[in-house]
């Protein structure tokens, strides 16, 4: 497993261009923030309407890959809202969304907007304040701008390729993000997540049990996008997870990378069903953490079964 520096996010050879145009990164970042914050406002307003009485309104929650993997009416509404905003703001761009699909196809230099309308839907359903809207602009096979809006806390994380990463609250000045300065894996707080399908989930549980004696502790927040932002902000020292889709990591990985994290990412077209590993880790422990993951077999993909 090779980790890549912040200046070369997604540096694994791909069929896409290795030198994406970055001349309009500031504008793409502005749009990503606008989309994420507007969508977060919608999610925030809709939750009490859908779940305010304790039980959701009729047909508000459906199952996706397994009975425990939900999608709500607010997920689909929010993605539709983002798609409508993009059609008005950037009508020539393409969209890849968790709920309504799309792919990185066509002109490799074209901007694709990769959208997760609610990352952490289970938390959203239960009212646990850890769910986000994730929006990334992808060009040439890599993220060039992205934003993750922490819905419950009114915080927006954003980054542009080569522009750094920042945390912002309404009316406040953006705060630059940097990973923790840490030099020992034994002191690392590590974030991770688990799949819904039983075979992959079982293997992930086995690996966590093997990793736990070597680190400070594990955190399972329930939103990969927020986990990656936690690494960027220094609220976690590393994140790893198998089986993420592009919309789970496209924005958060860029934010972590621009804050100094070392990353290992699947090719952007790799589906979550392939079970490949996403890693973001503070630079001071990157070689040691990488070696530990390899030693324990964590770097081996866990395909869906």
C-alpha positions in Angstrom: 0.0 0.0 0.0 1.5 3.3 -1.0 0.6 6.6 0.6 0.7 9.8 -1.4 1.6 13.3 -0.3 -0.8 16.2 -0.1 0.6 17.7 -3.3 -0.2 14.5 -5.3 -3.6 13.3 -4.2 -4.8 10.4 -6.3 -1.3 9.9 -7.7 -1.8 6.2 -8.5 -1.6 5.9 -12.3 -5.1 6.1 -13.7 -6.6 6.3 -17.2 -7.5 9.9 -16.5 -5.2 12.9 -17.0 -2.4 13.2 -14.5 -2.3 17.0 -14.8 -5.8 18.4 -14.3 -6.5 22.0 -15.1 -6.5 23.9 -11.8 -7.0 27.5 -13.1 -10.6 27.7 -11.8 -10.1 25.8 -8.5 -11.2 28.8 -6.4 -14.5 29.1 -8.3 -15.1 25.4 -8.1 -14.5 25.5 -4.4 -16.9 28.4 -4.0 -19.6 26.5 -5.8 -18.9 23.3 -3.7 -19.3 25.3 -0.5 -22.5 26.9 -1.8 -24.0 23.6 -2.8 -23.0 21.8 0.5 -24.3 24.6 2.7 -27.6 25.1 0.8 -28.2 21.3 0.9 -27.3 21.2 4.6 -29.9 23.9 5.3 -32.5 21.7 3.6 -31.5 18.6 5.5 -31.5 20.6 8.8 -35.0 21.9 8.1 -36.5 18.7 6.9 -35.4 16.4 9.8 -38.0 17.7 12.4 -40.6 17.6 9.7 -39.9 14.0 8.9 -38.9 12.6 12.3 -40.3 15.2 14.7 -43.0 13.0 16.2 -40.5 10.2 16.9 -41.6 7.9 14.2 -40.9 8.9 10.5 -43.7 9.9 8.2 -45.1 7.2 6.0 -42.6 5.9 3.4 -39.9 8.3 4.6 -37.3 5.5 5.1 -36.5 2.6 2.7 -33.8 0.0 2.6 -31.0 -0.2 0.0 -28.2 -2.8 0.0 -29.5 -4.6 3.2 -32.4 -4.1 5.6 -30.1 -2.1 7.9 -28.9 0.2 5.1 -31.4 3.0 4.9 -32.2 5.8 2.4 -34.7 8.5 3.3 -36.9 10.8 1.4 -34.5 13.6 2.6 -31.5 11.9 0.9 -33.3 11.9 -2.5 -34.7 15.4 -2.1 -31.3 16.7 -1.2 -29.6 15.2 -4.2 -32.3 16.5 -6.5 -31.8 19.9 -5.0 -28.1 19.8 -5.6 -28.6 18.6 -9.2 -31.1 21.5 -9.8 -28.7 24.0 -8.4 -25.9 22.7 -10.6 -28.1 22.7 -13.7 -28.6 26.4 -13.1 -25.0 27.3 -12.0 -23.0 25.0 -14.3 -25.3 23.5 -16.9 -22.5 21.8 -18.8 -21.2 19.8 -15.9 -22.0 16.2 -15.0 -23.1 14.8 -11.7 -22.3 11.5 -10.0 -24.6 11.0 -7.0 -25.2 8.3 -4.5 -28.9 8.2 -5.0 -29.4 9.0 -8.7 -26.2 7.6 -10.2 -23.9 8.8 -12.9 -20.3 7.9 -13.8 -16.9 9.5 -14.6 -17.3 9.1 -18.3 -16.8 11.2 -21.4 -14.2 14.0 -21.6 -11.6 13.3 -18.9 -11.0 17.0 -18.5 -14.7 17.7 -17.9 -15.9 18.6 -14.4 -17.9 15.9 -12.6 -19.7 16.8 -9.4 -19.6 13.9 -6.9 -22.4 14.2 -4.4 -23.4 12.4 -1.2 -26.6 14.1 -0.1 -26.4 12.7 3.4 -23.3 10.8 4.5 -24.3 9.1 7.8 -27.9 8.4 7.0 -28.3 6.0 10.0 -27.2 8.8 12.3 -29.7 11.1 10.6 -32.5 8.7 11.1 -31.7 8.2 14.8 -31.0 11.9 15.5 -27.3 11.3 16.3 -25.5 14.6 15.4 -22.9 13.2 13.0 -24.1 13.4 9.3 -22.9 15.6 6.5 -23.4 16.7 2.9 -20.4 16.0 0.7 -19.8 17.7 -2.7 -16.6 17.4 -4.7 -15.5 18.7 -8.2 -13.5 16.0 -9.9 -11.4 16.7 -13.0 -8.8 14.5 -14.6 -9.5 11.6 -12.2 -8.9 13.6 -9.1 -10.7 15.9 -6.7 -9.8 19.5 -7.3 -12.3 21.2 -5.0 -14.6 20.0 -2.3 -16.8 20.8 0.7 -18.3 18.8 3.6 -21.0 20.4 5.6 -21.5 19.1 9.1 -25.2 19.5 9.2 -25.9 19.3 12.9 -23.1 21.6 14.0 -23.3 24.2 11.2 -19.6 23.8 10.2 -18.3 23.6 6.7 -15.0 22.1 5.7 -13.6 22.9 2.3 -10.4 22.6 0.2 -9.1 23.4 -3.2 -6.2 21.6 -4.8 -3.1 23.5 -3.9 -5.1 26.0 -1.8 -5.2 24.4 1.6 -8.1 23.3 3.7 -10.3 25.3 6.0 -13.1 25.1 8.6 -15.8 27.8 8.6 -18.9 28.7 10.6 -21.5 31.2 9.7 -20.1 34.7 10.1 -16.7 33.4 11.3 -13.3 33.7 9.6 -12.1 30.5 7.9 -9.7 28.5 10.0 -6.8 26.7 8.3 -6.6 23.0 9.0 -3.5 21.0 9.8 -3.1 17.4 10.8 -1.9 16.6 14.3 1.8 16.5 14.9 2.2 12.9 16.2 5.1 10.6 15.9 3.9 7.3 17.4 1.1 5.0 16.3 0.7 3.9 19.9 -0.7 7.3 20.6 -3.0 7.5 17.5 -6.7 7.9 17.7 -8.0 6.1 14.6 -11.4 6.5 13.0 -13.0 3.7 11.0 -16.4 2.5 9.7 -18.2 -0.8 9.0 -20.2 -2.2 6.1 -23.8 -3.3 6.3 -23.3 -6.7 4.6 -22.5 -9.4 7.2 -19.5 -11.1 5.6 -17.5 -7.8 5.1 -18.6 -6.5 8.5 -17.4 -9.6 10.2 -14.0 -9.3 8.6 -13.8 -5.6 9.5 -14.6 -6.5 13.1 -11.8 -9.1 13.2 -9.3 -6.5 11.8 -10.3 -3.8 14.4 -9.7 -6.4 17.2 -6.2 -7.0 15.8 -5.4 -3.3 15.4 -6.7 -2.1 18.7 -3.8 -3.2 20.9 -1.3 -1.1 18.8 -3.1 2.2 19.0 -4.6 4.7 21.5 -8.2 3.9 20.6 -10.8 3.6 17.9 -13.6 6.0 17.0 -16.6 4.9 14.9 -18.5 8.1 14.0 -20.7 6.9 11.2 -19.8 9.3 8.4 -16.6 8.7 6.4 -16.7 12.3 5.1 -16.6 13.6 8.7 -13.9 11.1 9.6 -11.7 12.5 6.9 -12.3 16.0 8.0 -11.5 14.9 11.6 -8.1 13.8 10.4 -7.6 17.2 8.7 -8.7 19.1 11.8 -6.6 17.0 14.2 -9.6 15.4 16.0 -8.4 12.0 14.8 -4.9 10.9 13.7 -5.9 8.4 11.0 -8.9 7.0 9.2 -9.2 3.8 7.3 -12.2 2.0 5.8 -12.9 -0.7 3.3 -15.6 -0.5 0.6 -16.2 3.2 0.3 -17.7 4.6 -2.9 -16.3 7.7 -4.6 -19.0 10.0 -3.1 -18.0 8.9 0.4 -14.4 10.1 0.0 -14.1 12.5 -2.9 -14.4 15.7 -0.9 -13.1 14.5 2.5 -10.0 13.0 1.1 -9.0 16.3 -0.6 -9.7 18.2 2.6 -7.5 15.8 4.6 -4.7 15.9 1.9 -4.7 19.7 1.8 -4.3 19.6 5.6 -1.2 17.5 5.3 -2.5 14.0 5.5 -0.9 11.1 3.6 -3.5 9.1 1.6 -4.1 5.9 -0.1 -7.2 5.8 -2.3 -8.8 3.5 -4.8 -9.1 4.5 -8.4 -12.1 6.9 -8.6 -14.0 4.5 -10.8 -13.6 1.6 -8.4 -17.0 0.6 -6.9 -17.5 0.1 -3.2 -18.3 -3.5 -3.9 -14.6 -4.1 -4.7 -13.9 -3.5 -1.0 -10.7 -1.5 -1.5 -9.1 0.4 1.3 -9.2 4.2 1.9 -6.6 5.6 4.3 -5.8 9.1 5.5 -3.2 9.5 8.2 -1.2 12.3 9.8 2.2 12.5 8.2 4.3 11.9 11.3 3.0 8.4 11.7 2.3 7.5 8.1 5.1 5.0 7.5 4.6 3.3 10.8 0.8 3.1 10.4 1.1 1.9 6.8 3.4 -0.9 7.9 1.1 -1.9 10.7 -1.9 -2.1 8.4 0.1 -4.3 6.0 1.4 -6.5 8.8 -2.2 -7.1 10.0 -3.6 -7.7 6.5 -5.8 -4.6 6.7 -4.6 -3.5 3.2 -6.2 -6.6 1.5 -9.5 -5.6 -0.1 -12.7 -7.1 1.3 -15.1 -7.5 -1.6 -18.8 -7.6 -1.1 -20.2 -11.2 -1.0 
